């Protein structure tokens, strides 16, 4: 998948927020959360929190991490590593690229 999958326009993802992309579109085991930090960077993680079944796309994005809206587990935007309990298992990070105002996802490729 050399060109990636166009999953959204950059303007569809507000800074500090996320957007869930269906696994039917991505071909992955989980939906993918496209997350945009306060600096405008765009990141992609598996959408389901590894602690409970909450959507990370509905979480809070700031200071290089996303916080789960259910129990406040935190995950690193760059690599999916757990940064705050109660989660103890990392999530999966995916490569994402912004080109010409569009967000392209490369499922299962490391960022």
Beta strands, then each sheet from edge to edge (+ up, - down):
strand 1: 5-9
strand 2: 17-21
strand 3: 32-36
strand 4: 42-46
strand 5: 60-62
strand 6: 65-67
strand 7: 74-76
strand 8: 82-84
strand 9: 93-99
strand 10: 102-106
sheet 1: 1+ 10- 9+ 4- 3+ 2-
sheet 2: 5+ 6- 7+ 8-
end
